Every structure is written in C-alpha cells, then in structure tokens.
C-alpha cells in the first residue's frame, strides 16, 4: 500500500512491488504516442512560456540556445539533492546544457547560459540513464529538462525497453506551460520544481530576458504536478518513489517573496507537501550588478523564512534546511 511521506513516516512496502509510471504507458503502447506528440513541439517551439516559435527540427536555436539535439554537461550520482532523492547511492542526475529561464544569479551559468556540454542522441541519453541505474542510483534526475523534454521522453522509451525501472525526477526551474506538464502525466514519478519568485516585477528583473509571468506559470504547473503525483511517497528506506517536492530559494532583501510563497503553499497544497526552503544563495554570474541581490543572505533572513513556514503549519520541511536553521539560530545566540 502506498502512503504519503512525512519526516517521520515511510511507505509500508518493498521497492520490488512498485514500478515507475512510464512502464505502464510503455506496456499499453502509449509511450510512443507521447514521444511523437512531444517532438511536434519542436516544429514551432512551444516548450516553455516564451513560445519563441522557431523550428528546432530544422536546426534553429530557440531562446534557450538548443536545437532538437540534446546537449548534456554531465551525468553522475549526486549527493547534494534532498535526502529522499539521495539515499545511500545518490540521485542519478543528468545535467542538461542551456536553459529557458537563465536567471542573472544562476549558479550553473557555464552550463545553463554558455551551454557547455556535448551533443548526444536520444539513444546515448538512454545509455546514460541505464548507466546510472547500473551504478545503483535511486532515480533518474533530469536537471533543467524543460527545453529538451521531447528528447527525455524519446530516451525513456528506449531505456524502458532495455530494462530501466527507476523513478524519473523532473527537476525544473518552474517556468513551464501547464499543457506540457499534462503531457508528462503517467510518465514522471517525482516532480521537483522551483517556485523562485512570487512577484512578476521581481522575476522580470532577475531573468536575463524578463519573465513577468513566471509566478503565474510556475504556480499553475505546480498545481498540475500535484494533481498527477500527490504528496511524496517513499519506500521503507525513506527513498522517494513518487510525489511533489517544491523548492524555494531565500534571497536577499526578500526579493523572492518567501512569505508569499509560504502563504501560497498553505492555501493551495496540503500542509504535508514536501517543501525545501533553501539557504544556499550565492552572488554568482551577474548578480553583483544588481544591488538588492549583490550580497549573501543573512542568518536572520533565513531564520525568518523558516519561521514563516513553521508558523504557517507546513509539516514536511526538508531535514537539511531544518538543520541549517538550527545552526543559524546558534550563530545568533
């Protein structure tokens, strides 16, 4: 029996009795249909709310910098993700080059903005997924997937035929079209979206080419993600199998709208939704050009963010964030 996960409870069944969502679609012959539908989005690109409309199948680059060929920077077990993703053997992360959002404070700007990496086929991407499974990873964690979603589905179809059975974690910056998230229904097991900004003026200011509709698009997509997968479910080891995990980065001078973020989660999602309020903001890329975000956050800024979340009644806060909050409290004593 599947059960929602809190910080002190796990599902009551062995992993062997569970299979990822995409295997059911594969067995029903429907995964190929989704792949075909996804690839049509390249013809006049509408993979994200920018809707740049270029024909990526003809080799033209979208706003993101990508064509219809997927570029990967790296794939490896990763131990810096949330604990339910990491487990003992790591989250099987695949870092895709380019990005549809491109924030001025991006910590991975050589990958996301410059596009460092190598072009590979969908079959080679499937090989990477299978390699991560052989190395014992607990999931396939596709990082910055929005602009290459069709390639990911194509690779999944190939890998599923060759024995892939790990859950897929869709690790996104949140700037999504809800209709494309619907296309992933029955394919993605774990959604890991950011909700970076709660105010359109702030998201317009801190994306390379402004996105004032970011809060609206991200919130719509997160609600659809929750409809598909619900609250976080883990196995008896505490390893994530299915569900929604929401990230929010605390930024200097409250520009991310953390208080509004907490209020939105409480009003629109169950209070046991897995929420990671993150303290790792750094002055990266072009952030030094913007006075409000040209410094690190203070202990007090992070503590007030965590206190807002706890006072609002969120019951499934990330364990590492809770531990960090305790460290910050001790610093202020």
Residue, then its C-alpha position, 0 to 999 in steps of 0.5 A: x500500500x502506498x502512503x504519503x511521506x512525512x519526516x517521520x513516516x515511510x511507505x509500508x512496502x518493498x521497492x520490488x512491488x512498485x514500478x515507475x509510471x512510464x512502464x505502464x504507458x510503455x506496456x499499453x503502447x502509449x509511450x510512443x504516442x507521447x514521444x511523437x506528440x512531444x517532438x511536434x513541439x519542436x516544429x514551432x517551439x512551444x516548450x516553455x512560456x516564451x513560445x519563441x516559435x522557431x523550428x528546432x527540427x530544422x536546426x534553429x536555436x530557440x531562446x534557450x540556445x538548443x536545437x532538437x539535439x540534446x546537449x548534456x554537461x554531465x551525468x553522475x550520482x549526486x549527493x547534494x539533492x534532498x535526502x529522499x532523492x539521495x539515499x545511500x547511492x545518490x540521485x542519478x542526475x543528468x545535467x542538461x546544457x542551456x536553459x529557458x529561464x537563465x536567471x542573472x544569479x544562476x549558479x550553473x551559468x557555464x552550463x545553463x547560459x554558455x551551454x557547455x556540454x556535448x551533443x548526444x542522441x536520444x539513444x546515448x541519453x538512454x545509455x546514460x540513464x541505464x548507466x546510472x541505474x547500473x551504478x545503483x542510483x535511486x532515480x533518474x534526475x533530469x536537471x533543467x529538462x524543460x527545453x529538451x523534454x521531447x528528447x527525455x521522453x524519446x530516451x525513456x522509451x528506449x531505456x524502458x525497453x532495455x530494462x530501466x525501472x527507476x523513478x524519473x525526477x523532473x527537476x525544473x526551474x518552474x517556468x513551464x506551460x501547464x499543457x506540457x506538464x499534462x503531457x508528462x502525466x503517467x510518465x514522471x514519478x517525482x516532480x521537483x520544481x522551483x517556485x523562485x519568485x512570487x512577484x512578476x516585477x521581481x522575476x522580470x528583473x532577475x531573468x536575463x530576458x524578463x519573465x513577468x509571468x513566471x509566478x503565474x506559470x510556475x504556480x499553475x504547473x505546480x498545481x498540475x504536478x500535484x494533481x498527477x503525483x500527490x504528496x511524496x511517497x517513499x519506500x521503507x528506506x525513506x527513498x522517494x518513489x513518487x510525489x511533489x517536492x517544491x523548492x524555494x530559494x531565500x534571497x536577499x532583501x526578500x526579493x523572492x517573496x518567501x512569505x508569499x510563497x509560504x502563504x501560497x503553499x498553505x492555501x493551495x497544497x496540503x500542509x504535508x507537501x514536501x517543501x525545501x526552503x533553501x539557504x544556499x544563495x550565492x552572488x554568482x554570474x551577474x548578480x553583483x550588478x544588481x544591488x538588492x541581490x549583490x550580497x549573501x543572505x543573512x542568518x536572520x533572513x533565513x531564520x525568518x523564512x523558516x519561521x514563516x513556514x513553521x508558523x504557517x503549519x507546513x509539516x514536511x520541511x526538508x531535514x537539511x534546511x531544518x538543520x541549517x536553521x538550527x545552526x543559524x539560530x546558534x550563530x545568533x545566540 
